[in-house]
């Protein structure tokens, strides 16, 4: 593939599928798909994975990926992050094992299969609403301008097509309601 990010996704996702690990692409890649293009130096995937599945993922990944079976199992046990490094492209894949919160349950229920080009395979992405919420939650502690700009780009592109009722309901529960209001106003929606 010509796009290194797509190449890494195409090498990772079939292994997750074969092991039965539900996933969704998130982060800047999802922000770019649902909103304005932005630069990404890695691929962020949210997953639901047991330690047994983590062992199988570690075993079944192509040899081009540096990975630690222990780190993958630890992430599955503790709902944390494990990294894969693609030795071909130098790109990193962050596998974030989500906890069983109601919001995270909805993230998986609402994910969307999207093909990133003609004749390209479809991959699961978080919904536009969920990437906005995730970006705002990640920004809550860091106050990262990049997270804000990514969320703003999605709101600018999606605008009235977004499920604002869902967004506001989840934003209240996630503690980002004021940021969502400012984001909406800044986007001119």
C-alpha positions in Angstrom: 0.0 0.0 0.0 1.1 3.5 -0.7 -0.1 4.9 2.7 2.0 3.6 5.6 -0.9 4.1 8.1 -3.2 2.1 6.0 -0.6 -0.6 5.5 -0.1 -0.9 9.3 -3.9 -1.0 9.8 -4.3 -3.7 7.1 -1.5 -5.8 8.8 -3.0 -5.5 12.3 -6.8 -5.7 11.9 -7.0 -9.2 10.3 -5.2 -10.6 13.3 -7.6 -8.9 15.7 -10.5 -10.2 13.6 -9.1 -13.8 13.5 -8.7 -13.8 17.3 -12.2 -12.3 17.9 -11.0 -9.0 19.4 -13.6 -6.2 18.7 -11.7 -3.1 17.7 -12.4 0.5 16.4 -9.9 2.9 14.9 -9.8 6.1 16.9 -7.3 9.0 17.4 -6.1 11.3 14.7 -6.8 8.7 11.9 -10.6 8.6 12.9 -10.6 12.4 13.3 -9.2 12.7 9.7 -11.8 10.3 8.4 -14.8 12.1 10.1 -13.4 15.6 10.0 -10.6 17.8 8.6 -7.4 16.0 7.7 -4.7 16.0 10.4 -1.3 14.5 10.7 -0.9 11.2 12.7 2.3 9.5 13.7 0.6 6.4 14.9 -2.5 4.3 14.8 -4.8 4.3 17.8 -7.2 1.3 18.2 -9.6 0.7 21.1 -10.2 -3.0 21.7 -11.9 -5.4 24.0 -9.5 -8.2 24.7 -9.0 -10.9 27.3 -5.5 -12.0 28.4 -6.0 -15.2 26.4 -6.8 -13.2 23.3 -3.8 -11.0 24.0 -1.5 -14.0 24.0 -3.0 -15.1 20.6 -2.6 -11.6 19.2 1.1 -11.5 20.3 1.6 -15.0 18.7 -0.3 -14.3 15.4 0.9 -10.8 14.5 3.2 -10.7 11.5 6.9 -10.8 12.4 7.3 -7.2 11.2 5.7 -6.0 14.5 7.7 -5.7 17.7 5.4 -6.6 20.6 5.5 -7.8 24.1 3.1 -10.6 25.0 3.5 -9.6 28.6 2.5 -6.0 27.9 -0.5 -7.1 25.8 -1.7 -9.4 28.6 -1.1 -6.7 31.2 -3.2 -4.2 29.1 -6.0 -6.8 28.7 -6.0 -7.5 32.5 -5.8 -3.8 33.6 -7.7 -2.0 30.8 -4.6 -0.1 29.8 -2.5 0.5 26.7 0.0 -1.8 24.9 2.1 -0.8 21.9 3.1 -2.5 18.8 5.9 -1.1 16.6 6.0 -1.8 12.9 9.6 -2.4 12.0 8.8 -1.8 8.3 7.3 1.7 8.6 8.5 2.7 12.1 4.9 3.5 13.0 3.5 2.7 16.4 0.1 1.0 17.0 -1.5 1.8 20.4 -4.0 -0.8 21.5 -6.1 0.7 24.3 -8.2 -1.9 26.1 -11.4 -0.2 27.1 -13.1 -0.8 30.4 -16.7 -1.9 30.6 -18.2 1.5 31.2 -21.6 2.4 29.6 -19.8 4.9 27.4 -17.3 2.4 26.2 -20.1 -0.1 25.5 -21.7 2.5 23.3 -18.5 3.2 21.5 -18.4 -0.4 20.3 -22.1 -0.5 19.5 -21.9 2.7 17.4 -18.7 1.9 15.4 -18.9 2.1 11.7 -17.3 0.1 8.9 -15.6 2.5 6.5 -13.5 1.8 3.4 -10.7 4.3 2.9 -10.8 4.2 -0.9 -12.1 2.3 -3.9 -11.4 -1.4 -3.7 -10.0 -0.9 -0.2 -11.2 -3.1 2.7 -13.5 -1.6 5.3 -12.3 -1.1 8.8 -14.2 -0.4 12.0 -14.0 3.3 13.1 -15.5 5.0 16.2 -18.4 7.2 15.2 -17.9 10.9 14.6 -19.7 11.7 17.9 -17.6 9.3 19.9 -14.3 10.6 18.5 -15.4 14.1 19.5 -16.2 12.9 23.0 -13.0 10.9 23.3 -10.9 13.8 22.1 -12.6 16.1 24.8 -12.0 13.5 27.5 -8.3 13.0 26.6 -8.0 16.8 26.5 -9.6 17.3 29.9 -6.4 16.7 31.9 -3.8 17.5 29.3 -5.5 20.7 27.8 -3.9 19.5 24.5 -4.5 21.9 21.7 -4.1 19.0 19.2 -7.0 17.1 20.8 -9.1 20.3 20.6 -8.3 20.9 17.0 -9.1 17.3 16.0 -12.5 17.5 17.7 -13.2 20.9 16.2 -12.3 19.6 12.7 -14.9 16.8 13.1 -17.6 19.2 14.4 -16.9 21.6 11.5 -17.2 18.9 8.9 -20.1 16.9 10.4 -22.1 19.9 11.9 -25.8 19.3 12.0 -25.4 15.6 10.9 -24.0 14.9 14.4 -26.3 13.3 16.9 -26.3 16.3 19.3 -28.7 14.7 21.7 -26.3 11.8 22.2 -23.3 14.1 22.4 -24.8 16.3 25.1 -26.1 13.3 27.1 -22.7 11.6 27.1 -20.8 14.9 27.6 -22.7 15.4 30.9 -21.7 11.9 32.1 -18.1 12.3 31.0 -17.7 15.7 32.5 -17.0 17.6 29.3 -20.3 19.4 28.7 -18.8 22.9 29.0 -16.0 22.0 26.5 -18.6 20.6 24.1 -20.6 23.8 24.2 -17.6 25.9 23.5 -16.5 23.5 20.7 -20.0 23.7 19.1 -19.9 27.5 19.3 -16.4 27.7 17.9 -17.4 25.5 15.0 -20.4 27.7 14.3 -22.9 24.9 14.5 
